[in-house]
């Protein structure tokens, strides 16, 4: 590890190398390379949102849920393969950066790490 290496998400200097990944124990962020870490930091500052496979998401995109998700206050869960149309990107401190409306559930906020762009 180089002396000036830091986490691109939280800027912590506590990162360590674990095989092919650099891991930050403070925020649990994992990155494959520290080269270009400034561009990842710029993405976070500019509000860019990526799906689970690294595709850039924009307002109005359609996505598919890639994991069964339990929904608080609902009797059922959101199933794998559920298509969500016309998403809206929002700034949220809790990681739920997609606002959407799903038939049968109503308005929900989702994390981009659980969706795939269609």
Backbone as a ProteinNet text record, in pm:
[ID]
protein_1_A
[PRIMARY]
XXXXXXXXXXXXXXXXXXXXXXXXXXXXXXXXXXXXXXXXXXXXXXXXXXXXXXXXXXXXXXXXXXXXXXXXXXXXXXXXXXXXXXXXXXXXXXXXXXXXXXXXXXXXXXXXXXXXXX
[TERTIARY]
83.9	0	88.1	51.8	127.5	85.7	172.3	146.8	30.5	11.6	-92.2	-223.1	-237.1	-359.8	-471.8	-590.3	-706.7	-831.5	-934.6	-1060.7	-1126	-1169.6	-1233.2	-1370.6	-1434.6	-1568.3	-1561	-1483.5	-1484.3	-1351.2	-1251.7	-1119.4	-1040.2	-1076.6	-1004	-871.1	-768.9	-638.5	-619.1	-723.7	-714.9	-735.4	-727.7	-754.9	-643.8	-680.2	-581.1	-609.1	-506.5	-516.2	-545	-648.3	-683.8	-692.6	-582	-577.9	-593.1	-704.7	-725.2	-811.8	-850.6	-936.6	-867.4	-900.2	-864	-990.4	-982.6	-1100.2	-1082.9	-1190	-1191.7	-1273.5	-1213.1	-1289	-1384.3	-1363.8	-1448.4	-1585.4	-1590.2	-1718.9	-1754	-1669.3	-1690.2	-1688.5	-1629.4	-1619.8	-1506.8	-1532.1	-1431.2	-1405.1	-1279.6	-1242.8	-1131.2	-1132.9	-1033.2	-899.2	-901.4	-777.5	-786.2	-676.6	-675.1	-638.1	-597.2	-571.3	-705.7	-719.7	-847.2	-943.4	-893.9	-981.6	-1043.7	-974.2	-1030.8	-1156.1	-1162	-1281.2	-1399.1	-1376	-1485.2	-1534	-1441.9	-1479.8	-1558	-1517.1	-1589.4	-1730.3	-1746.9	-1879.2	-1970.6	-1918.3	-2000.1	-2039.2	-1945.8	-1974.5	-2071.7	-2064.8	-2152	-2286.9	-2306.5	-2434.7	-2461.7	-2359.9	-2380.5	-2417.8	-2510.5	-2557.7	-2541.2	-2485.5	-2460.9	-2539.2	-2581.1	-2651	-2549.2	-2595.6	-2509.4	-2399.6	-2416.4	-2319.4	-2236.6	-2246.7	-2165.1	-2222.8	-2348.1	-2411.1	-2464	-2440.2	-2485.8	-2637.6	-2701.4	-2846.6	-2883.5	-2998.3	-3048.9	-3196.9	-3251.1	-3394.4	-3470.9	-3578.6	-3662.1	-3622	-3508	-3465.2	-3556.9	-3553.9	-3621.9	-3516.2	-3547.7	-3454.2	-3527.8	-3450.2	-3502.9	-3436.8	-3515.6	-3465.1	-3389.5	-3267.9	-3183.9	-3177.5	-3251.7	-3249	-3385.1	-3435	-3557.8	-3534.3	-3623	-3607.8	-3730.1	-3706.1	-3816	-3852.4	-3980.8	-4028.3	-4093.1	-4041	-4097.8	-4243.4	-4329.7	-4470	-4554	-4492.6	-4567	-4571.4	-4675.8	-4689.4	-4599.5	-4564	-4480.1	-4346.2	-4268.3	-4139.2	-4136.9	-4044.6	-4023.9	-3939.3	-3989.3	-3925.6	-3822.2	-3727.9	-3628.6	-3701.3	-3655.8	-3714.7	-3825	-3861.4	-3963.7	-3911.6	-3986.1	-3944.2	-3999.2	-3913	-3949.6	-3928	-4033.2	-4024.5	-4015.1	-3955.6	-3948.6	-3895.7	-3771.7	-3711	-3674	-3657.2	-3611.7	-3495.3	-3383.8	-3266.1	-3277.9	-3249.4	-3258.4	-3131.3	-3102.8	-2991	-3044	-2989.3	-3033.1	-2911.1	-2912.3	-2799.9	-2798.2	-2911.6	-2919	-2889.4	-2850.1	-2813.9	-2926.9	-3050	-3164.9	-3171.7	-3105.7	-3091.1	-3181.9	-3279.2	-3375.7	-3516.3	-3592.4	-3733.4	-3815.3	-3916.6	-3995.7	-4135.1	-4218.1	-4352.6	-4369.3	-4405	-4419.8	-4563.3	-4626.5	-4764.6	-4771.7	-4863.9	-4878.8	-4804.5	-4708.3	-4632.1	-4645	-4670.3	-4677.8	-4541	-4521.9	-4395.4	-4290.7	-4172.7	-4062.1	-3932.3	-3836.6	-3699.3	-3615.4	-3530.5	-3445.2	-3298.9	-3213.6	-3069.3	-3028	-2941.5	-2899.8	-2820.2	-2764.9	-2686.9	-2774.2	-2906.8	-2997.5	-3077.7	-3035.4	-3107.8	-3011.9	-3070.5	-2995.8	-3069.2	-2996.7	-3056	-3102.3	-3221.1	-3270.7	-3256.5
-117.7	0	123.6	220.3	344.8	431.7	518.6	604.3	699.5	744.4	843.4	780.2	647.6	580.8	606.8	631	652	599.6	575.7	524.9	630.5	593.3	691.2	735	657.8	693.8	783.6	743	818.9	888	869.8	932.2	882.8	769.6	711.8	655.2	664.8	610.4	469.5	408.3	275	162.2	186.7	82.1	-22.4	-144	-250.6	-334.6	-403.8	-485.9	-629.2	-688	-826.4	-898	-945.7	-1010.8	-908.9	-912.7	-819.7	-700.7	-689.9	-580.6	-492.5	-364.5	-272.1	-253.6	-272.1	-268.7	-162.3	-85.4	14.9	-39.7	-62.8	-115.2	-12.2	115	219.2	226.4	218.8	230.3	104.3	1.9	-126.7	-114.8	-9.7	7.7	-80.2	-146.5	-230.6	-178	-171.2	-122.8	-210.7	-236.3	-325.4	-257	-128	-56.7	83.8	130.3	267.6	365.5	314.8	400.3	451.8	580.8	638.9	655	647.6	663.6	801.8	899.5	1033.9	1038.3	959.2	960.8	899.6	799.2	742.8	844.5	919.5	1024.5	1133.6	1168.7	1268.3	1220.6	1090.9	1035	1053	1025.9	1040.4	1185.4	1277.8	1418.8	1472.1	1422.7	1470.5	1401	1304.2	1237.2	1131.2	1077.5	969.8	843	769.7	646.6	533	420.2	303.5	184.6	95.9	-25.4	-127.8	-247.5	-351.4	-395.6	-370.9	-413.7	-298.5	-180.2	-66.9	17.9	-2.1	80	208.7	320.6	450.3	458.9	497.2	513.4	660.1	684.9	820.9	822.5	941	954.3	900.6	826.3	773.2	635.4	583.4	449.5	342.8	225.7	108.3	13.8	-50	-141.9	-268.3	-373.7	-500.6	-530.8	-574.6	-612.3	-743.5	-752.1	-871.5	-956.8	-918.1	-991.9	-976.2	-1082.4	-1069.2	-967.2	-869.6	-763.3	-759.9	-763.2	-748.2	-600.5	-572.4	-434.2	-412	-313.9	-284.9	-242.3	-297.4	-260.6	-331.9	-416.7	-491.3	-638.5	-706.7	-847	-938.1	-894.2	-975.2	-909.5	-972.1	-914.1	-883.7	-800.5	-764.8	-876.2	-942.6	-1061.8	-1029.4	-1121	-1111.4	-1102.9	-1015.8	-1002.9	-899.2	-836.7	-732.6	-614.7	-572.7	-460.7	-331.4	-232.2	-101.6	-0.1	71.2	168.8	309.5	396.2	540	569.3	527.2	555.6	703.1	749.1	885.3	876.7	939.1	936.1	1045.1	1008.5	1102.7	1095.4	1202.1	1203.2	1158.1	1049.4	997.9	956.2	988.4	954.4	807.1	739.4	599.4	501.5	550	462.6	430.5	463.5	440.2	555.5	538.3	648.6	639.4	547.9	537	547.8	644.2	656.5	602.1	520.4	459.2	425.8	382.9	338.1	198.6	102.8	-35.5	-79.3	-132.8	-178.7	-287.7	-273	-368.1	-328.2	-235.7	-189.2	-38.9	35.2	180.5	243.6	358.6	431.1	370	346.9	287.4	358	343.3	383.7	257.4	244.3	126.5	167	73.1	93.4	48.2	124.2	92.5	-36.8	-83.6	-207.2	-332.3	-317.7	-430.9	-428.2	-346	-337.7	-350.1	-386.8	-396.4	-313.7	-231.3	-147.9	-235.1	-202.4	-278.7	-198.6
0	0	0	-78.6	-80.2	36.9	80.2	195.2	171.6	47.8	20.1	-26.3	-16.4	-59.9	39.8	-12.7	73.1	3.1	81.7	29.3	-59.4	-180	-268.2	-219.7	-131	-82.6	41	144.6	270.2	299.6	213.7	225.2	345.8	402.4	514.4	465	548.3	511.7	566	621.1	680.3	580.5	451.3	353.1	351.5	310.6	300.2	176	128.9	9.7	49.9	-12.3	13.2	-120.9	-169.2	-300.2	-411.1	-482.8	-593.3	-553.8	-426.5	-381.5	-279	-281.4	-176	-93.2	37.5	124.2	231.4	253	358.6	475.2	590.9	703.9	765.2	737.6	795.9	729.8	594.9	524.7	445.7	450.7	383.2	231.2	178.7	33.9	-17.8	-132.1	-195.7	-334.9	-373.5	-505.9	-559.2	-690.3	-747.7	-768.9	-789.4	-814.2	-758.1	-703.3	-654.8	-765	-880	-994.1	-1042.3	-1053.9	-1094.1	-978.3	-855.1	-739.2	-735.6	-790.8	-794.5	-879.9	-986.6	-1070.7	-996.5	-911.6	-831	-729.4	-673.4	-578.8	-650.1	-771.2	-850	-881.7	-912.7	-939.8	-819.5	-698.6	-579.2	-557.2	-581.2	-560.6	-664.6	-786.6	-892.2	-890.7	-803	-789.7	-894.2	-956.6	-1053.4	-978.8	-1034.7	-971.7	-1070.9	-1022.5	-1106.1	-1052.8	-1143.8	-1101.3	-1050.6	-1018.7	-963.3	-1059.1	-1188.1	-1288.3	-1344.6	-1284.8	-1325.2	-1436.7	-1473.1	-1576.4	-1514.5	-1582.3	-1533.9	-1542.9	-1433	-1429.6	-1443.4	-1506.5	-1523.5	-1491.6	-1464.8	-1442	-1561.8	-1535.9	-1642	-1691.2	-1647.7	-1688.7	-1630	-1690.2	-1636.6	-1582.2	-1469.1	-1405.6	-1364.7	-1336.4	-1288.4	-1154.6	-1057.7	-925.7	-938.6	-882.7	-897.4	-771.3	-666.4	-541.4	-473.7	-409	-331.2	-220.9	-209.8	-110.7	-19.9	109.7	204.8	211.9	216.6	221.1	356.5	430.9	562.5	547.6	631.9	631.5	527.9	447.7	345.6	386	344.2	381.1	297	178.1	89.9	65.2	-21.5	-57.2	-206.4	-244.4	-384.2	-445.6	-547.3	-602.1	-709.8	-726.5	-833.2	-966.9	-1054.2	-1186.8	-1196.8	-1084.9	-1089.2	-1170.1	-1271.1	-1354.8	-1296.6	-1288.6	-1236	-1346.6	-1383.2	-1492.3	-1436.6	-1513.6	-1484	-1343.8	-1318.8	-1188.9	-1180.1	-1057.5	-1032.8	-935.2	-967.7	-881.5	-776.6	-652	-540.3	-457.5	-386.1	-292.2	-157.4	-106.6	22.5	103.5	230.2	316.7	355.3	342.8	384.2	271.2	153.5	43.2	-52.2	-17.8	-104.5	-204.4	-319.8	-414	-536	-534.4	-644.2	-585.8	-633	-595.4	-712	-680.9	-786.7	-735.5	-826.8	-792.8	-851.7	-765.9	-808.4	-780.6	-883.2	-869.4	-763.4	-671.1	-562.3	-436.6	-448.7	-333.4	-312.6	-417.9	-407.6	-427.5	-366.1	-378.7	-287	-343.5	-269.3	-302.2	-213.6	-240.2	-241.9	-344.3	-360.1	-360	-328.8	-341.6	-480.8	-545.1	-681.3	-689.5	-580.1	-581.5	-597.2	-589.8	-603.5	-731.8	-829.4	-956.1	-1072.9	-1189	-1314	-1418.1	-1491	-1594.2	-1711.4	-1766.7	-1882	-2008.7
[MASK]
++++++++++++++++++++++++++++++++++++++++++++++++++++++++++++++++++++++++++++++++++++++++++++++++++++++++++++++++++++++

